[in-house]
Amino acid sequence: MTRQPQLFITDLPVSSSSTFKRLTKNPPGSLASDVPIRPIPSANRKRITFSLTSAELGTGNSDLSTEVYYLLSPTVVTELSGTPLSFFAKASNYPVVDAPPSASPSPSPTPTPTPGTIAAGLAPGEMAIVRSTVALAPADKNGAGGPEAERSPILPIELNGGSVSINGAAADLSFVGNASKEIDFVVPPGLTPGVATVVINNNGTVIRGTLNIVPAQPDIFTVPSGPGGRAVVCNVTNAGSGCIMEPFSVTTPEAGTGTPLPTRLEIHVTGVRGALPAEISVTIGTTAITATSVVNNVNLFGEDLITIILPASLAGAGDVPVIVTLTRSGATFSSRGTATAPHITIN
């Protein structure tokens, strides 16, 4: 490991009372490099860009290449201590267990929730919601996004004067709410599992909290969003046919020939970014099915697409729940359990 350079600010002109304040907390790099940090200041200290190599700052740099970073240091006017923050996986409004508060010495671990009743945390790259008891924006505003492959950042990190950071990494924002007292965001994709510090800045008013970051947390998109909603699942057997919603049959006529083909379903989820098909199991009713592919939806940052082939044994299954489970390194992470899982209909 090698030490990374940091950015500092000080007063000018220099005097005996001048002090230095560190703006960055760059972690040690894993590769030796002679490429220095290259800061480019703006008119004030609130916004600075800089380039850095061999580092993961939480925003996703798995190959540790040289990247250009945007450093936002919003002004702090006041802090609301004791204001609670509640987190949810956005796809089905799936509640997340409270993380232990920051303390010294380290607090006792929070008991592991029963799988399927409450999410153990949020995963890197997951679409999420944070709610509070106070307004988190001066007015409601949606963040304009674009395809992941064409725009970076895909969503803004500052919206209507508000921002969210998790362990110092900026979250992409899709909505900030006044009356709803919520912010919709995407968890920075390069975070590591553990208890993370969350900082919300609403135009100078700061709220702090903690959040469990877990390796994965599947959550199926539902209509309406919430327990008991219908699962967002598409029949994609025929390429280019678009999203054909339920009901489904175990076979689908091939376009042009009418030949019956095993039905291929695409399940819209969040919280499984970077998962391998072998790690994913989709249970429909009581039948477990291994995924054939798992990809990021490049047109909707934070959404993942899981494809499966319907087995003939599910013919006539009727209205059945859908549960996504990811197993990695002996740990299992599940979407909503049977009691509140979204359903689909199979003829």
SERO-4910 file (N, C-alpha, C, O; in steps of 0.05 Angstrom, whole numbers):
BEGIN
 pado doro    nc1    nc2    nc3   cac1   cac2   cac3    cc1    cc2    cc3    oc1    oc2    oc3
  Met    A     17    -24      0      0      0      0     18     25      0     39     25     13
  Thr    A      9     46    -14     23     71    -15      5     93     -5    -19     93    -10
  Arg    A     17    113      8      2    136     17     -7    153     -6      8    157    -25
  Gln    A    -32    163     -5    -42    180    -26    -39    210    -17    -41    216      6
  Pro    A    -34    227    -37    -34    256    -30    -62    266    -22    -82    254    -30
  Gln    A    -63    288     -7    -88    300      2    -89    329     -6    -68    342    -12
  Leu    A   -113    340     -6   -117    368    -11   -122    383     15   -138    374     31
  Phe    A   -109    406     18   -113    423     42   -119    452     33   -114    459     10
  Ile    A   -131    467     50   -135    496     45   -124    511     69   -122    501     91
  Thr    A   -116    536     64   -107    554     84   -114    583     77   -122    588     54
  Asp    A   -110    601     95   -116    629     91    -93    643     77    -70    636     81
  Leu    A   -100    663     61    -80    680     48    -87    709     55   -111    716     56
  Pro    A    -68    726     60    -39    720     61    -31    703     85    -45    704    105
  Val    A     -9    689     83      0    672    104      9    689    128     22    710    125
  Ser    A      1    680    152      9    694    176     15    673    198     11    649    193
  Ser    A     24    682    220     30    663    242      5    649    253      8    629    266
  Ser    A    -19    660    247    -44    648    256    -57    630    235    -79    619    240
  Ser    A    -44    628    212    -56    612    191    -58    582    199    -41    572    212
  Thr    A    -80    570    192    -84    541    197    -90    527    171    -98    539    151
  Phe    A    -86    501    172    -91    484    148   -115    466    154   -118    456    177
  Lys    A   -133    463    135   -156    445    137   -155    425    114   -153    433     91
  Arg    A   -157    399    121   -156    379    101   -184    376     88   -204    373    102
  Leu    A   -184    376     61   -209    373     46   -215    344     38   -238    336     36
  Thr    A   -194    328     35   -198    301     25   -189    281     46   -173    287     64
  Lys    A   -198    257     43   -190    234     60   -185    210     42   -197    189     45
  Asn    A   -166    214     24   -160    194      4   -147    169     18   -128    173     33
  Pro    A   -158    145     13   -147    122     25   -120    114     13   -114    123     -9
  Pro    A   -105     97     26    -79     88     14    -84     74    -12   -105     61    -16
  Gly    A    -66     78    -31    -68     65    -57    -56     38    -56    -40     32    -38
  Ser    A    -62     21    -76    -51     -6    -76    -28     -9    -96    -15    -29    -97
  Leu    A    -23     12   -111     -2     12   -131     16     36   -128      7     58   -123
  Ala    A     42     31   -130     61     54   -129     58     70   -155     54     59   -176
  Ser    A     58     96   -152     54    113   -176     70    139   -172     72    149   -150
  Asp    A     80    149   -195     93    175   -194     75    197   -205     84    219   -211
  Val    A     49    190   -208     29    210   -218     19    226   -194      5    214   -177
  Pro    A     24    252   -193     16    267   -169    -14    274   -171    -26    271   -192
  Ile    A    -25    283   -149    -52    294   -149    -52    320   -164    -33    336   -162
  Arg    A    -73    325   -180    -74    349   -196   -100    364   -191   -120    360   -204
  Pro    A   -100    382   -171   -124    397   -165   -129    420   -184   -110    433   -193
  Ile    A   -154    425   -190   -162    448   -206   -184    463   -190   -207    456   -191
  Pro    A   -176    485   -177   -196    499   -160   -215    516   -177   -209    523   -200
  Ser    A   -238    522   -165   -257    540   -178   -256    567   -164   -236    573   -150
  Ala    A   -277    583   -167   -277    609   -154   -278    608   -124   -270    627   -110
  Asn    A   -287    586   -113   -287    582    -84   -281    553    -77   -280    536    -95
  Arg    A   -277    548    -51   -269    522    -42   -291    501    -43   -286    477    -40
  Lys    A   -316    509    -48   -339    491    -48   -336    470    -70   -345    447    -66
  Arg    A   -325    477    -92   -323    458   -115   -295    458   -126   -284    479   -134
  Ile    A   -283    435   -126   -256    431   -136   -255    404   -151   -268    385   -143
  Thr    A   -241    403   -173   -236    378   -186   -206    370   -183   -189    388   -180
  Phe    A   -201    344   -183   -173    335   -181   -171    308   -194   -191    293   -195
  Ser    A   -148    301   -203   -143    274   -214   -126    259   -194   -109    270   -180
  Leu    A   -130    232   -193   -117    215   -174   -115    187   -186   -133    179   -200
  Thr    A    -94    173   -180    -90    146   -191    -89    126   -169    -83    132   -146
  Ser    A    -94    101   -175    -91     78   -157   -108     81   -132    -99     74   -110
  Ala    A   -133     91   -135   -149     95   -111   -179     88   -117   -188     92   -139
  Glu    A   -192     78    -97   -221     74    -97   -233     92    -76   -229     88    -52
  Leu    A   -247    113    -85   -258    133    -66   -287    128    -61   -301    144    -49
  Gly    A   -297    104    -70   -325     97    -64   -343    100    -88   -366     91    -87
  Thr    A   -334    113   -109   -351    118   -132   -348     98   -154   -362     99   -175
  Gly    A   -330     78   -151   -327     57   -170   -303     60   -188   -305     73   -209
  Asn    A   -281     49   -180   -256     50   -196   -242     23   -192   -219     22   -181
  Ser    A   -254      2   -201   -244    -25   -196   -217    -31   -208   -202    -47   -198
  Asp    A   -210    -17   -230   -184    -22   -243   -163     -3   -233   -140     -4   -242
  Leu    A   -170     15   -213   -151     33   -201   -137     50   -221   -113     56   -217
  Ser    A   -150     58   -242   -138     75   -262   -138    104   -253   -149    111   -232
  Thr    A   -125    122   -268   -125    150   -261   -153    161   -268   -162    158   -291
  Glu    A   -166    174   -249   -192    185   -253   -193    215   -245   -176    224   -230
  Val    A   -212    229   -256   -217    257   -249   -241    257   -230   -262    245   -236
  Tyr    A   -238    270   -207   -258    271   -186   -268    299   -182   -254    319   -186
  Tyr    A   -294    300   -175   -307    326   -169   -311    327   -138   -326    311   -127
  Leu    A   -298    346   -125   -300    348    -96   -320    370    -89   -315    393    -95
  Leu    A   -342    362    -76   -362    381    -67   -360    384    -37   -362    364    -22
  Ser    A   -356    408    -27   -354    413      2   -375    434      9   -369    457     12
  Pro    A   -401    425     12   -422    444     17   -419    458     44   -408    447     63
  Thr    A   -429    482     45   -428    498     69   -445    486     91   -467    477     86
  Val    A   -435    486    116   -450    477    139   -458    501    156   -440    515    166
  Val    A   -484    506    159   -494    528    175   -502    518    203   -496    530    223
  Thr    A   -517    495    203   -526    484    228   -529    454    226   -532    443    204
  Glu    A   -528    440    248   -531    411    249   -555    404    266   -559    415    288
  Leu    A   -572    386    256   -595    377    271   -588    350    284   -591    329    272
  Ser    A   -579    351    308   -571    327    323   -596    313    332   -616    325    339
  Gly    A   -595    286    333   -618    270    342   -640    267    323   -661    256    330
  Thr    A   -637    277    298   -658    274    277   -655    247    264   -634    241    253
  Pro    A   -675    230    265   -672    202    255   -672    201    224   -685    217    211
  Leu    A   -658    182    214   -658    176    185   -667    147    182   -656    129    196
  Ser    A   -685    142    164   -695    115    158   -689    109    129   -694    126    111
  Phe    A   -679     85    123   -671     77     96   -688     55     85   -699     38    100
  Phe    A   -691     55     59   -708     35     45   -695     29     18   -683     47      5
  Ala    A   -696      3     10   -690     -4    -18   -713      7    -35   -736      2    -29
  Lys    A   -707     21    -56   -727     36    -71   -746     19    -87   -769     26    -91
  Ala    A   -737     -4    -97   -752    -19   -117   -780    -26   -106   -800    -24   -120
  Ser    A   -781    -35    -81   -807    -42    -69   -812    -28    -42   -829    -37    -26
  Asn    A   -797     -6    -37   -799      8    -12   -794    -11     11   -808    -10     32
  Tyr    A   -773    -27      8   -765    -48     27   -750    -35     51   -728    -25     46
  Pro    A   -761    -36     76   -747    -23     98   -720    -36    105   -717    -60    102
  Val    A   -702    -19    114   -675    -28    121   -671    -26    151   -680     -7    164
  Val    A   -659    -47    163   -655    -47    192   -637    -23    200   -619    -15    185
  Asp    A   -642    -12    224   -626     10    234   -598      1    239   -593    -21    251
  Ala    A   -578     17    231   -550     11    237   -544     21    264   -556     40    274
  Pro    A   -524     10    278   -516     20    304   -505     48    301   -491     54    281
  Pro    A   -511     66    319   -501     94    317   -471     95    321   -459     77    333
  Ser    A   -459    116    310   -430    121    315   -425    124    344   -438    140    358
  Ala    A   -404    111    354   -398    113    383   -369    104    387   -357     91    370
  Ser    A   -359    111    410   -333    103    418   -334     95    448   -340    112    465
  Pro    A   -328     70    455   -319     48    437   -341     39    418   -363     49    419
  Ser    A   -334     20    401   -352     11    380   -377      0    393   -376    -14    413
  Pro    A   -401      6    382   -426     -3    393   -430    -33    388   -416    -45    371
  Ser    A   -448    -45    403   -454    -73    399   -468    -77    372   -483    -59    363
  Pro    A   -463    -99    358   -475   -104    332   -506   -105    334   -517   -115    354
  Thr    A   -519    -95    314   -548    -97    313   -556   -125    306   -543   -138    289
  Pro    A   -576   -137    320   -584   -165    313   -591   -168    284   -603   -150    272
  Thr    A   -584   -190    272   -590   -196    245   -620   -200    241   -632   -217    255
  Pro    A   -633   -185    223   -662   -188    220   -669   -214    206   -652   -226    192
  Thr    A   -693   -224    210   -702   -248    196   -703   -242    167   -716   -223    158
  Pro    A   -690   -259    150   -690   -254    121   -718   -252    110   -736   -268    117
  Gly    A   -722   -233     93   -748   -230     80   -767   -211     94   -788   -204     83
  Thr    A   -762   -203    119   -780   -185    134   -769   -157    134   -785   -138    134
  Ile    A   -743   -153    134   -731   -127    134   -703   -131    123   -689   -150    129
  Ala    A   -694   -112    106   -668   -114     93   -646   -110    113   -648    -93    131
  Ala    A   -624   -125    110   -601   -122    128   -585    -97    123   -569    -89    140
  Gly    A   -589    -85    100   -574    -61     93   -579    -54     64   -597    -64     52
  Leu    A   -562    -36     54   -563    -29     26   -537    -37     12   -516    -36     25
  Ala    A   -538    -44    -13   -515    -53    -27   -503    -31    -45   -518    -13    -53
  Pro    A   -477    -32    -50   -465    -13    -69   -480    -14    -96   -485    -35   -107
  Gly    A   -486      9   -107   -501     11   -132   -531      7   -130   -544      5   -150
  Glu    A   -542      6   -105   -570      1   -102   -586     27   -102   -578     47    -91
  Met    A   -610     26   -115   -629     49   -114   -642     49    -86   -652     28    -77
  Ala    A   -642     72    -73   -650     73    -45   -666     98    -39   -667    117    -55
  Ile    A   -678     99    -16   -692    122     -5   -683    127     23   -680    108     39
  Val    A   -680    152     31   -676    160     58   -698    179     66   -704    198     51
  Arg    A   -710    174     89   -732    191     99   -724    201    127   -709    189    141
  Ser    A   -736    224    134   -731    236    160   -757    248    170   -778    246    158
  Thr    A   -755    261    193   -778    275    205   -778    304    198   -796    319    207
  Val    A   -758    313    183   -757    341    174   -754    342    144   -746    322    132
  Ala    A   -761    364    132   -758    367    103   -728    364     95   -711    375    109
  Leu    A   -724    350     73   -696    346     64   -689    363     39   -668    359     27
  Ala    A   -708    381     32   -703    399     10   -722    423     12   -743    420     25
  Pro    A   -715    446      1   -733    469      3   -758    465    -14   -778    478    -10
  Ala    A   -756    448    -35   -779    442    -52   -773    416    -66   -750    408    -69
  Asp    A   -794    403    -76   -790    378    -91   -776    383   -117   -781    402   -131
  Lys    A   -758    365   -124   -744    367   -150   -733    340   -158   -723    325   -142
  Asn    A   -737    333   -184   -726    309   -196   -699    313   -208   -695    335   -220
  Gly    A   -682    294   -206   -656    296   -219   -657    284   -247   -666    261   -251
  Ala    A   -648    299   -266   -648    290   -294   -624    270   -298   -601    277   -292
  Gly    A   -631    246   -307   -610    226   -312   -607    219   -341   -621    229   -358
  Gly    A   -588    202   -347   -583    193   -374   -571    166   -374   -566    154   -352
  Pro    A   -567    154   -398   -556    127   -399   -529    125   -386   -512    143   -388
  Glu    A   -524    103   -371   -500     99   -356   -475     99   -375   -454    108   -367
  Ala    A   -479     89   -399   -457     87   -418   -450    113   -431   -429    115   -445
  Glu    A   -466    134   -428   -462    158   -443   -457    183   -426   -447    203   -436
  Arg    A   -463    181   -400   -460    205   -383   -448    198   -356   -456    179   -344
  Ser    A   -429    215   -348   -418    211   -321   -413    238   -308   -399    255   -320
  Pro    A   -425    244   -285   -443    227   -270   -470    223   -283   -479    241   -298
  Ile    A   -482    200   -278   -507    194   -291   -530    211   -280   -548    219   -294
  Leu    A   -529    216   -254   -548    233   -240   -532    255   -225   -508    251   -220
  Pro    A   -545    277   -218   -530    298   -203   -523    289   -175   -537    272   -163
  Ile    A   -502    300   -164   -495    295   -136   -503    318   -118   -501    317    -94
  Glu    A   -514    339   -130   -525    362   -116   -551    370   -130   -551    375   -154
  Leu    A   -573    370   -115   -599    375   -127   -615    393   -109   -620    387    -86
  Asn    A   -622    416   -120   -638    436   -105   -624    444    -79   -636    449    -59
  Gly    A   -597    445    -80   -581    452    -57   -576    430    -37   -565    435    -16
  Gly    A   -585    405    -44   -581    383    -25   -561    363    -36   -557    361    -60
  Ser    A   -549    348    -17   -529    328    -24   -530    306     -3   -538    310     20
  Val    A   -520    282    -11   -518    259      7   -491    247      3   -483    242    -20
  Ser    A   -476    243     25   -451    228     23   -452    204     41   -463    205     63
  Ile    A   -439    182     33   -437    158     49   -408    151     50   -395    144     30
  Asn    A   -397    151     74   -368    148     79   -352    167     61   -331    159     50
  Gly    A   -362    191     57   -348    211     41   -353    210     12   -344    228     -3
  Ala    A   -366    189      2   -371    186    -27   -398    198    -34   -418    192    -20
  Ala    A   -400    214    -54   -425    227    -62   -444    207    -74   -436    191    -91
  Ala    A   -469    209    -66   -491    192    -77   -504    207   -100   -508    231    -99
  Asp    A   -511    193   -121   -526    204   -144   -555    207   -135   -567    189   -124
  Leu    A   -567    231   -141   -593    237   -131   -614    237   -154   -609    250   -174
  Ser    A   -636    223   -150   -658    223   -170   -682    240   -161   -699    247   -177
  Phe    A   -684    246   -134   -706    262   -125   -699    272    -97   -688    258    -80
  Val    A   -706    297    -92   -705    308    -65   -733    319    -58   -745    332    -75
  Gly    A   -743    314    -34   -770    321    -27   -773    338     -3   -759    335     17
  Asn    A   -791    357     -5   -798    375     18   -821    363     34   -817    356     57
  Ala    A   -845    361     22   -868    350     36   -864    321     44   -873    312     65
  Ser    A   -851    306     26   -847    277     32   -825    272     51   -822    250     62
  Lys    A   -808    292     56   -785    289     74   -767    265     66   -759    250     83
  Glu    A   -761    263     40   -745    241     30   -727    249      8   -731    269     -5
  Ile    A   -706    233      4   -687    235    -18   -685    207    -31   -680    188    -17
  Asp    A   -687    206    -57   -682    181    -72   -654    183    -84   -647    203    -96
  Phe    A   -638    162    -80   -611    163    -88   -600    136    -96   -614    116    -92
  Val    A   -576    135   -107   -563    110   -113   -538    108    -95   -522    126    -95
  Val    A   -536     86    -81   -513     81    -63   -487     81    -80   -486     67   -100
  Pro    A   -467     97    -72   -442     97    -88   -432     68    -93   -430     52    -74
  Pro    A   -426     61   -118   -420     33   -125   -393     22   -115   -389     -2   -117
  Gly    A   -375     39   -105   -349     29    -96   -346     26    -66   -323     22    -57
  Leu    A   -368     28    -51   -366     26    -22   -360     -3    -13   -367    -22    -28
  Thr    A   -347     -6     10   -342    -33     21   -362    -38     43   -371    -19     57
  Pro    A   -369    -63     48   -388    -70     69   -379    -61     97   -355    -61    103
  Gly    A   -399    -54    113   -393    -46    141   -413    -23    148   -430    -16    132
  Val    A   -410    -13    172   -427      9    181   -416     35    170   -393     42    176
  Ala    A   -432     49    154   -423     73    141   -435     98    153   -458     97    164
  Thr    A   -421    120    151   -431    146    160   -445    160    137   -434    163    115
  Val    A   -470    169    142   -485    184    122   -488    213    131   -494    219    154
  Val    A   -483    231    112   -486    260    117   -504    272     96   -498    270     72
  Ile    A   -526    283    105   -544    297     87   -541    327     92   -542    336    115
  Asn    A   -537    342     70   -535    371     73   -557    384     57   -557    383     32
  Asn    A   -577    396     70   -599    410     57   -594    440     59   -603    453     78
  Asn    A   -579    451     39   -574    479     38   -562    490     64   -569    512     73
  Gly    A   -543    475     75   -529    484     99   -538    471    125   -524    473    145
  Thr    A   -562    458    124   -571    444    148   -563    415    145   -570    401    126
  Val    A   -548    405    165   -536    378    163   -550    359    182   -556    365    205
  Ile    A   -555    335    172   -565    312    188   -546    289    184   -539    283    161
  Arg    A   -538    276    206   -520    254    204   -533    228    214   -551    229    231
  Gly    A   -525    206    202   -535    180    210   -517    158    202   -495    163    192
  Thr    A   -525    133    206   -509    110    199   -526     91    182   -550     91    184
  Leu    A   -512     75    167   -525     56    149   -508     31    146   -484     33    143
  Asn    A   -521      7    146   -506    -17    140   -502    -20    110   -522    -20     95
  Ile    A   -477    -23    102   -471    -29     74   -465    -59     72   -448    -69     86
  Val    A   -480    -73     56   -478   -102     54   -469   -109     25   -473    -93      7
  Pro    A   -458   -133     21   -448   -140     -6   -470   -141    -27   -465   -134    -50
  Ala    A   -495   -148    -19   -518   -149    -38   -543   -146    -22   -544   -154      2
  Gln    A   -564   -135    -34   -590   -134    -22   -611   -134    -44   -620   -112    -52
  Pro    A   -619   -157    -54   -639   -158    -76   -665   -145    -68   -675   -149    -46
  Asp    A   -677   -130    -87   -703   -119    -83   -716   -117   -110   -706   -105   -128
  Ile    A   -740   -130   -113   -754   -131   -139   -771   -106   -142   -786    -99   -123
  Phe    A   -771    -94   -165   -788    -71   -170   -817    -81   -170   -824   -102   -181
  Thr    A   -835    -65   -158   -863    -72   -156   -881    -49   -165   -873    -26   -164
  Val    A   -905    -56   -174   -926    -37   -182   -951    -45   -167   -962    -66   -174
  Pro    A   -962    -29   -148   -948     -5   -137   -924    -12   -120   -921    -36   -113
  Ser    A   -908      8   -114   -884      2    -98   -891     -3    -69   -903     14    -55
  Gly    A   -885    -27    -60   -891    -34    -32   -898    -63    -29   -898    -78    -49
  Pro    A   -904    -72     -5   -910   -100      0   -936   -108    -15   -956    -94    -15
  Gly    A   -935   -132    -28   -958   -142    -42   -962   -131    -70   -982   -138    -83
  Gly    A   -944   -114    -80   -946   -104   -107   -940   -125   -128   -929   -146   -121
  Arg    A   -947   -119   -152   -941   -138   -174   -911   -135   -182   -902   -112   -184
  Ala    A   -898   -157   -187   -870   -156   -195   -867   -145   -223   -882   -151   -241
  Val    A   -846   -128   -227   -840   -118   -254   -823   -139   -268   -799   -140   -264
  Val    A   -836   -155   -284   -824   -177   -298   -833   -176   -327   -857   -171   -332
  Cys    A   -815   -181   -346   -822   -180   -374   -816   -206   -388   -796   -220   -382
  Asn    A   -833   -214   -407   -827   -236   -425   -810   -225   -448   -819   -209   -464
  Val    A   -784   -234   -449   -766   -224   -469   -756   -247   -487   -733   -247   -496
  Thr    A   -773   -267   -490   -765   -291   -507   -758   -282   -535   -738   -292   -546
  Asn    A   -773   -265   -547   -767   -255   -574   -753   -228   -572   -764   -208   -563
  Ala    A   -728   -228   -581   -711   -204   -580   -725   -182   -595   -735   -185   -617
  Gly    A   -725   -158   -583   -736   -135   -596   -766   -132   -593   -778   -114   -604
  Ser    A   -778   -150   -578   -807   -149   -574   -816   -130   -552   -840   -125   -548
  Gly    A   -796   -119   -538   -803   -101   -516   -811   -116   -491   -806   -140   -489
  Cys    A   -822   -102   -471   -829   -114   -446   -858   -123   -447   -877   -107   -446
  Ile    A   -862   -149   -449   -889   -161   -448   -895   -170   -420   -882   -188   -410
  Met    A   -914   -158   -407   -920   -163   -379   -938   -188   -376   -947   -200   -395
  Glu    A   -943   -195   -350   -959   -218   -344   -988   -216   -355   -997   -194   -362
  Pro    A  -1002   -239   -357   -995   -266   -349   -975   -279   -368   -973   -271   -391
  Phe    A   -961   -299   -358   -941   -313   -374   -949   -342   -378   -964   -353   -362
  Ser    A   -938   -354   -399   -940   -383   -403   -912   -394   -403   -893   -379   -407
  Val    A   -909   -420   -399   -882   -431   -397   -869   -433   -425   -845   -438   -427
  Thr    A   -885   -430   -446   -874   -429   -473   -885   -404   -487   -906   -394   -480
  Thr    A   -869   -394   -506   -876   -370   -521   -872   -375   -551   -850   -385   -558
  Pro    A   -891   -369   -568   -887   -373   -597   -864   -357   -608   -862   -333   -602
  Glu    A   -846   -369   -622   -824   -355   -635   -835   -336   -656   -852   -343   -672
  Ala    A   -824   -311   -656   -833   -291   -675   -826   -301   -703   -804   -309   -709
  Gly    A   -846   -300   -721   -842   -307   -749   -848   -336   -755   -859   -342   -777
  Thr    A   -843   -355   -736   -848   -383   -742   -871   -395   -725   -884   -414   -733
  Gly    A   -875   -383   -702   -896   -394   -684   -887   -418   -668   -902   -430   -653
  Thr    A   -862   -427   -671   -852   -450   -657   -851   -444   -627   -840   -424   -619
  Pro    A   -862   -462   -610   -861   -457   -581   -832   -458   -570   -818   -477   -575
  Leu    A   -825   -437   -556   -799   -435   -543   -802   -433   -513   -822   -421   -504
  Pro    A   -783   -443   -497   -785   -439   -468   -785   -409   -463   -769   -394   -474
  Thr    A   -803   -400   -446   -806   -371   -440   -782   -361   -424   -774   -373   -404
  Arg    A   -772   -338   -434   -749   -325   -421   -760   -300   -407   -771   -282   -420
  Leu    A   -756   -298   -381   -766   -275   -366   -743   -257   -357   -721   -267   -351
  Glu    A   -749   -231   -356   -730   -211   -347   -741   -199   -322   -763   -187   -323
  Ile    A   -727   -201   -299   -737   -191   -274   -722   -166   -267   -697   -165   -267
  His    A   -737   -144   -262   -725   -118   -256   -720   -115   -226   -739   -116   -210
  Val    A   -695   -113   -218   -688   -112   -190   -667    -90   -185   -658    -77   -204
  Thr    A   -660    -86   -160   -637    -69   -153   -622    -84   -131   -634   -101   -118
  Gly    A   -597    -76   -126   -582    -88   -104   -566   -112   -110   -556   -125    -92
  Val    A   -562   -119   -136   -546   -143   -143   -524   -135   -163   -516   -152   -179
  Arg    A   -516   -110   -163   -497   -101   -182   -471   -117   -181   -460   -121   -159
  Gly    A   -462   -127   -204   -437   -142   -205   -440   -172   -198   -421   -186   -197
  Ala    A   -465   -181   -194   -469   -209   -187   -465   -228   -211   -470   -220   -234
  Leu    A   -457   -252   -205   -454   -272   -226   -480   -289   -227   -493   -292   -207
  Pro    A   -488   -299   -251   -512   -315   -253   -513   -338   -233   -534   -345   -222
  Ala    A   -490   -351   -229   -489   -374   -211   -495   -366   -182   -502   -384   -166
  Glu    A   -493   -340   -175   -498   -331   -148   -527   -325   -143   -536   -322   -120
  Ile    A   -543   -324   -165   -571   -316   -163   -590   -339   -166   -587   -356   -184
  Ser    A   -609   -341   -147   -631   -360   -149   -657   -345   -148   -661   -328   -130
  Val    A   -675   -351   -167   -702   -339   -167   -722   -360   -160   -724   -380   -174
  Thr    A   -737   -356   -139   -757   -375   -131   -784   -365   -139   -793   -343   -130
  Ile    A   -798   -380   -156   -825   -373   -165   -843   -394   -153   -842   -418   -160
  Gly    A   -861   -386   -135   -877   -405   -120   -858   -420   -102   -848   -408    -82
  Thr    A   -854   -445   -107   -835   -461    -91   -812   -472   -109   -796   -489   -100
  Thr    A   -811   -463   -134   -791   -473   -153   -767   -454   -155   -771   -431   -162
  Ala    A   -744   -464   -148   -719   -447   -150   -707   -450   -178   -704   -472   -188
  Ile    A   -699   -427   -189   -689   -426   -217   -663   -410   -216   -662   -388   -205
  Thr    A   -641   -421   -228   -616   -407   -229   -617   -387   -252   -627   -393   -274
  Ala    A   -607   -363   -247   -607   -342   -268   -590   -350   -291   -570   -364   -288
  Thr    A   -598   -341   -315   -581   -345   -339   -563   -321   -345   -542   -324   -357
  Ser    A   -571   -298   -336   -555   -274   -339   -563   -253   -318   -585   -252   -309
  Val    A   -543   -236   -311   -548   -213   -294   -533   -189   -306   -508   -190   -308
  Val    A   -547   -168   -313   -534   -145   -325   -544   -119   -313   -566   -119   -302
  Asn    A   -528    -97   -315   -538    -71   -307   -555    -59   -329   -549    -62   -352
  Asn    A   -577    -46   -321   -593    -31   -340   -578     -5   -345   -580     13   -328
  Val    A   -565     -2   -368   -549     22   -373   -567     46   -377   -557     69   -377
  Asn    A   -593     43   -380   -611     65   -384   -624     75   -358   -638     95   -358
  Leu    A   -619     60   -336   -630     68   -310   -610     61   -289   -608     38   -280
  Phe    A   -594     81   -280   -573     76   -261   -583     64   -235   -602     75   -223
  Gly    A   -572     41   -227   -580     28   -203   -599      4   -207   -603    -12   -189
  Glu    A   -610      1   -231   -628    -21   -236   -612    -44   -249   -594    -40   -265
  Asp    A   -618    -69   -240   -605    -93   -251   -626   -111   -264   -650   -110   -255
  Leu    A   -618   -126   -284   -637   -142   -299   -628   -172   -297   -606   -179   -306
  Ile    A   -645   -188   -286   -640   -217   -283   -657   -232   -303   -681   -227   -304
  Thr    A   -646   -250   -318   -661   -267   -336   -661   -296   -327   -641   -306   -317
  Ile    A   -684   -309   -331   -688   -337   -324   -704   -350   -346   -717   -337   -362
  Ile    A   -703   -377   -347   -720   -392   -365   -741   -407   -348   -734   -421   -330
  Leu    A   -766   -403   -355   -788   -416   -340   -788   -446   -345   -789   -454   -368
  Pro    A   -787   -462   -325   -788   -491   -328   -817   -500   -334   -836   -487   -326
  Ala    A   -820   -522   -349   -846   -532   -357   -863   -539   -332   -887   -539   -334
  Ser    A   -849   -546   -310   -864   -554   -286   -881   -532   -274   -898   -537   -257
  Leu    A   -876   -507   -282   -892   -484   -272   -918   -479   -287   -932   -460   -281
  Ala    A   -924   -495   -307   -948   -492   -323   -972   -493   -304   -975   -512   -289
  Gly    A   -990   -473   -306  -1014   -472   -290  -1009   -464   -261  -1026   -468   -244
  Ala    A   -986   -452   -255   -979   -445   -227   -998   -424   -216  -1002   -423   -192
  Gly    A  -1009   -407   -233  -1027   -386   -224  -1013   -362   -212   -991   -355   -221
  Asp    A  -1025   -350   -192  -1014   -326   -179   -993   -335   -158  -1001   -346   -137
  Val    A   -968   -329   -163   -946   -340   -146   -926   -318   -139   -922   -299   -154
  Pro    A   -914   -320   -115   -894   -300   -106   -867   -304   -121   -861   -326   -129
  Val    A   -852   -283   -122   -826   -284   -135   -805   -273   -114   -809   -251   -103
  Ile    A   -785   -289   -109   -764   -282    -89   -737   -285   -103   -731   -306   -115
  Val    A   -720   -265   -100   -692   -266   -110   -673   -269    -87   -674   -254    -68
  Thr    A   -655   -289    -89   -635   -294    -69   -608   -294    -81   -603   -306   -102
  Leu    A   -589   -281    -68   -561   -281    -77   -544   -293    -55   -545   -285    -32
  Thr    A   -528   -313    -62   -509   -326    -43   -481   -321    -52   -473   -326    -74
  Arg    A   -465   -310    -33   -437   -303    -39   -420   -308    -14   -427   -298      8
  Ser    A   -399   -324    -17   -380   -329      5   -395   -340     30   -388   -333     52
  Gly    A   -415   -357     25   -429   -369     47   -451   -352     59   -466   -362     77
  Ala    A   -454   -327     51   -475   -309     61   -498   -307     41   -493   -307     17
  Thr    A   -522   -306     52   -546   -305     35   -561   -278     39   -565   -269     61
  Phe    A   -569   -266     17   -584   -241     17   -609   -244      0   -608   -254    -23
  Ser    A   -632   -237     12   -657   -243     -1   -675   -218     -4   -673   -200     12
  Ser    A   -692   -219    -25   -712   -198    -28   -735   -204     -9   -732   -222      8
  Arg    A   -757   -191    -11   -779   -195      7   -787   -224      9   -788   -238    -11
  Gly    A   -794   -233     34   -803   -261     38   -831   -265     27   -844   -247     18
  Thr    A   -840   -290     30   -865   -298     18   -889   -281     26   -906   -275     10
  Ala    A   -889   -272     51   -912   -257     61   -917   -231     47   -940   -223     44
  Thr    A   -895   -217     39   -898   -191     26   -886   -191     -2   -884   -169    -14
  Ala    A   -876   -214    -12   -863   -215    -38   -882   -207    -61   -906   -212    -59
  Pro    A   -871   -195    -82   -888   -189   -105   -896   -214   -120   -882   -235   -117
  His    A   -918   -213   -135   -929   -237   -149   -929   -233   -179   -928   -211   -189
  Ile    A   -930   -256   -193   -936   -256   -222   -955   -279   -226   -959   -296   -209
  Thr    A   -968   -278   -250   -987   -299   -257   -976   -316   -280   -968   -305   -300
  Ile    A   -976   -343   -276   -968   -361   -296   -991   -379   -304  -1001   -394   -287
  Asn    A   -998   -379   -330  -1020   -395   -339  -1012   -425   -343  -1028   -441   -351
***
